[in-house]
Every structure is written in C-alpha cells, then in structure tokens.
Amino acid sequence: GIDIRDGQQLECITCALCIDACDGVMDKLGKERGLIAYATLSDYNANMMLATAGGSSSVNPSLIRTADGLFSDKVAHFHIRKIFRPRTYVYMGLWSLIGLGLLYSLLTRDRLELNVLHDRNPQFVTLTDGSIRNGYTVKLLNMIPEPRTIVVTMQGLEGADMVVVGDDIPAGRSFAIPVEPDRLKMLRVF
C-alpha cells in the first residue's frame, strides 16, 4: 500500500481518497483542512523543510501550526495566481494561434479533391487492333454536404476515348459522374 508519510510515491494514482479522509478527521478535530493536499514539488519541498526544521528526519507539527491549531503563514499553499502567470498567458496565446490556424485552414480548404493515379504495371497495353490502352484510377472527393456532378474531360490527345469500368457510361472524351455529399468516388478509367 501507499503510506503518505513516505512522501511522493510512484504508486499514487491521485484518487484523492487520502485527502478526503484527512479532511474528515481534521473536521472532527476542529482543525484546519489542507494537511494533505495536491501541491507542486516546490511547495512540497518548502513545507517539508519547514516541518523538519531544515533537514532532520522527523516531522514536528508545531513548526507548521500556530498555537490555536491553524497553519502557519509560512506554509506554502496553492494559490490561483500560481496558474495565471506570464508563462501561462504565453501558452494560452500560442495554443489560441494554433487553434485559429487550424480553423482557418479548415474554413479555406478546397471543397473538391481530384486524384488521377496511373497504373504502375504495365504502363500501357497494346490491344489486338493496334491501339494502346492506359489504365488510371480516378478519385473524386466531394467535401460539401450537397451532391455534385463532376465532369471529367480529356484534352490534348486527339482520337482517344475514355472508358469507365463498371458504370454505364459510353466511351468518349468526357463523362459526368454524380458524387454523393461528403463521399469519395473511385473510378477505373481506360
């Protein structure tokens, strides 16, 4: 088990049950709460130096409590101003800038993405009639919440036609593809 008198321990899961139990006992004794509390390492070390009179091995409670049982003013406690210091504001500013940058990139991104990937092997196939066939994978990504019809057109290669595999689209130099909202449509084109 964990003995809180041994100081910081790796096994502690910060469940705060010891804090609740100690506060309950302190309430019954009529003493001030906070004998066990979450603390920074610097506060812990400062309080241990105070309670052990500068390095002895035993803790002397009279060094941290006044005659009426309250904590001495020298005992380091958590204060909200320890959270809000210049470094905290710098971190908040940096994280805010990162968040605004991400929001800007999300709001200004393209709403349509088109990828055309050439088949790797073989690079082309010669058909029995002497014509050449190239294979491509076309990916159409619609990033808006409405359906779209995207027209794919071939330019610069006279006499060539495109054939879409799996769809009832006649061979030609262009074709229209309906794409559902927020969906990716993959096509095999020859």
N, C-alpha and C positions, 0 to 999 in steps of 0.2 A: 504494500500500500504506500500511500504518499503521506509523509509527515511534514506538515508545513513549517515545522521548526527547523527543517534542514535547508530552507531557502528555496531557490529556484530549482525545479526538477523537470527533467525531460518527459516524465510520465504524465505530468499535469495536462489535462485536456481543457482547461479553463471553463469548467462547467459551473463554477461559482457556488457550488454547494457548501464549501467551507466558509465562504463569505456570508452566506445566508445563515448558517449555523452559528457563526461567531456573532453576527449582528443580533440574533435571537438571544444568545446568552448575555451579551452586553446590555440589551434592553432589560432583561430580568435583573441584572446587577445595578441598573441605573447609571451605566457608564456610556460614554460617547461611542457611537458606532465608528467603524473605519479601521479597527485594529488590523483586520485583514482586508486588503483591497487590491484592485488592479493598480499597478504602478509601473512607471518607467524604470529602467535599470538604474539610472542616475538617482531617482528618488529612493529606490530601494537601498542602494549603497549609502546614500546620505543618512537615511533613517537607521541603518544598521550601525554606522559609525557613531551616531548619536546614542543609540540604545546600548552599545557595548563599550561606551566610554573610550572610543578611539582605538579599538582593536582587541580588547580582551575577548575571551571565548564565550563568556556568559552574558545574557541579556539582562539588563537592570531596568525594570519597568518604571522606576522612579525617575529615570533620566528622560523619559518621553511623556510623563504625565505631571500635571501640576498637583498641588495639594488637594484641590477639590475634585480630582479624577479626570479632568479634561486633558486633551492632548496639549502638549507644549507648542508654543508658536514656532518653535524650531523644526517641528516635524513637517516634512515635505508631503503635501497632498496634491492631488490632481486639481488643476485649475483650467477653466475653459480657455484662458489666454495661452496655455501651452499648445493648444491646437491651432489657434489663429495667430500665427507669427509670420514674418515675411516669407519664409520658405514655403509655407502652406499656400499663400496667395500666389506665389510664382508657379507652384504645381497646379493650382486651380486654373491659372491663366493658360499654362501650356496645354492642359487637358481640354480646356474650352476651345483653344485654337485647333487642336487635333479634331475635336468633335465638329467644329464648324467646317473644317476642311473636308471631312468625310461627308457631311451633309451637302456641301457644295458639289462635291463630285457625284453624289447620288442624284441630285436635282438636275445637273447639267449633263448627265451621261446620254449617250446615243440611245434611242428607243428602238433601234433596229440593228441587228448584227448579222453579217453575211460572211460565211467562210466557204471557200472553194478549195478542196483538197484533191490534188491529182493522185490517182492510184500509183502505188510505189512500183509494183512489179506485175506484169511487164509494163513498160512505159507506154507502149502502144501495141495494137494488134492489127495485122494485115488480114482483111477478110477475103473470102473466096472471089469476090467480084473485083478485088484490087484496091478497094477503098481502105482507109485507115480509121480505126476506132480508138479513141482515148476514153478512159473512164475517170469520172470525177464523183466525189461526194460533196454535195451542196448542203450546207446547214443554214437554215433561216431561223433566226431567233426574234420573235415579236415580244417586245418588253412593254407593251401598253395593254390596258385592260379591255380593249376592243379588238375584234377580229380584223385582219387585214388581208388584202390580196396583193401579193408581191409579183411583179412581172420581171422575169429573168430573160435577158436578151443577149445574143451572141453578136459581136461586132468584129470586123476585120478579117474574117475568114470566109471568102466567097465560096459558095457552093456547098457549104457544110450545114448539117442539120443536127439538132439535139433530140435525143430520145430519153424520156423519163421512164425509168423502170418502175413498174408496179402501179402507176396511175394511168388512167385512160386519157392521156394527153397525146394528140397526134404529133408526129415528128415535125420540127420546124425550127426557125431561127429564134423564136421567143415563145414563152409559155407563161401563163398566170397560175400562181399557186396560192390557194387560201391557207392562211396560218391562223390558228386559234389564239385567243388572248393569252399572254404570258406563257407561251409554249415554244418549243424548239421543233422544227420540222426538218427531217433529214431526207434527202433525195439522192438516188443513184442516177447519174446522168451520163449518157454515152454520146 
